[in-house]
Amino acid sequence: MSAKRTPGPWVYRRPLYPNTPGYEVNAVTNGVYKPYVADVRSIDATGADNSEANARLIAAAPDLLAALEAVLTIGGVDQSP
């Protein structure tokens, strides 16, 4: 695949600003957090929704893509555009 994308790994964490409901997803390079990949907000201040699960899923995207590419390669599927 030749699409441009932010390389992984991606991690999710609580925002650095206090009292901000939700999570941020960042790329990490050499232990340094890069700008946001995604900003996942809660619908309320308690975070009693799916925002953490959504942030975890987004953060897993580079690993999920790598797994899909491996399956396609093993299966002999042409990945060219």
N, C-alpha and C positions, 0 to 999 in steps of 0.2 A: 504494500500500500504506500502511496506517495503523498497522502494528505498531510498538511502541516498541522501539528498539534503540540501542546505543551508536554514535554517529556515527564514521566513519572520519576520517582514516586510522588504521589499526592497524599496528603494527610488532612484529616479534619480536626478541628479544635474549636473551643469556645472563643468568641471574639475577644480581642485584647481590651475592648472598652467595657467597663462594668455596666451592668443593667441592660445589656444588649441581648435580647432573646435570639437564640438560634446558634448557628455554627458557621465557620468559614472553612473553605477548602483551599489549601495552598499546595503548590509544587515545592519540593524541597531539593536543593542542590548543595551538596557538601555541608549539610547541617544548617543551611541558611534558608529560611522561609522566603519564597518568592511571592510576587503579588497574587491576589486572589485568582483562583480558578473559578470559584463559585462562592456566593454568599447565600446561605440557606437560613431563612428567617422562620421563627416560630410564630404561630398565630396568636399566642398569648405569652405572657412573661414567665409562666411556669415551665414552658417547654414540653407540656403534656400533649404533644402531638407527634407527628412522624418526622420532625425535622432532623433528629439525630440519625434515624435510619436513612433518610434521603441523603444526608451529608456523607454517611459511610458508603453508600452506593456510588455516589459521585466520585469519592476519593478512590474507590476500587477500579474506576474506569481504565486506567492504564494496564493494570493486571488482567482485567477481563478482556481487553483488546489483545494482549499478548497470548492469552489462552486461546482465544478464537483463532488467531493467526496460526498458532501451533496445530490446532485441530484441522484447519483448512490445508495446511502443508502436509500433514500426515495423510489426509484423505485425498491428496493429489489434486486439490481444487486450485484452478488458476486464479490468482489474486490480482492480476493486472486489471486496470480500469477499463 
